Amino acid sequence: MEELWTVEYVWMQPVEVYDKFKLDRSILDLGLSVRSRNILLNSGIVTVRQLVECSAAWLLDQRNAGATSVAEIRRALRDVNLYLYREGP
């Protein structure tokens, strides 16, 4: 019999199959400011899956990124119960 539910790990965060749609969404759906959106897009981050694989330190190293932008990105991820790499609930 085929298993109905499986668990996938995204950088040590277990993600149920029914939550995968969150990861495959565009970062444009997170409601970020233009500045935060541009930081991510210019860094090649286009999906939430790619974003949760980034650390806060890496984001801060990106051009035009600062503590306020990273805090906004963290808040947007937290709203959909996801976190940056090596961060958690």
C-alpha positions in Angstrom: 0.0 0.0 0.0 1.3 3.4 -0.9 2.0 5.9 1.9 -0.3 8.9 1.7 1.9 11.3 3.7 5.6 11.7 3.5 8.0 14.2 5.0 10.6 16.2 3.1 13.4 18.1 4.9 14.4 21.6 3.8 17.6 22.4 5.7 16.5 20.3 8.7 13.0 21.7 8.8 10.4 18.9 8.3 7.8 20.0 5.8 4.7 18.0 5.3 3.6 17.2 1.7 0.5 19.4 2.0 2.8 22.3 2.9 4.9 22.0 -0.2 2.8 24.6 -2.0 4.2 27.2 0.4 7.8 26.4 -0.7 7.0 26.5 -4.4 5.3 29.9 -4.2 7.0 33.0 -5.6 8.6 35.4 -3.2 6.3 38.0 -4.8 3.4 36.3 -2.9 5.0 37.2 0.5 4.0 40.8 0.4 7.5 42.2 0.9 8.5 45.8 0.3 10.0 46.7 -3.1 13.5 47.0 -1.5 13.3 43.5 0.1 11.9 42.0 -3.0 14.6 43.6 -5.2 17.4 42.3 -2.8 16.1 38.8 -3.2 15.5 39.0 -6.9 18.9 40.5 -7.6 20.4 37.7 -5.6 18.6 35.1 -7.7 16.0 34.1 -5.1 12.7 33.6 -6.8 10.9 31.0 -4.7 10.2 30.6 -1.0 12.0 27.2 -1.2 15.2 29.1 -2.2 14.6 31.7 0.5 14.4 29.2 3.4 17.7 27.8 2.3 19.4 31.2 2.9 20.8 32.3 6.3 20.3 35.7 7.8 24.1 36.3 7.6 24.0 35.5 3.8 21.1 37.9 3.3 22.9 40.7 5.2 25.9 40.2 2.8 23.7 41.0 -0.2 23.8 44.4 -1.8 21.4 47.0 -0.2 20.3 44.5 2.5 20.2 45.6 6.1 18.8 44.6 9.4 15.4 46.1 8.6 15.1 44.2 5.3 16.1 40.9 6.9 13.7 41.4 9.8 10.9 42.0 7.2 11.8 38.8 5.4 11.8 36.9 8.6 8.4 38.3 9.5 7.0 37.4 6.1 8.3 33.8 6.4 7.0 33.5 10.0 3.5 34.5 8.8 3.5 31.2 6.7 5.2 29.2 9.5 8.6 29.0 7.7 12.0 30.2 8.8 15.4 31.1 7.4 18.2 28.5 7.4 19.3 27.6 11.0 16.4 29.5 12.5 13.3 27.9 13.9 10.3 28.4 16.1 
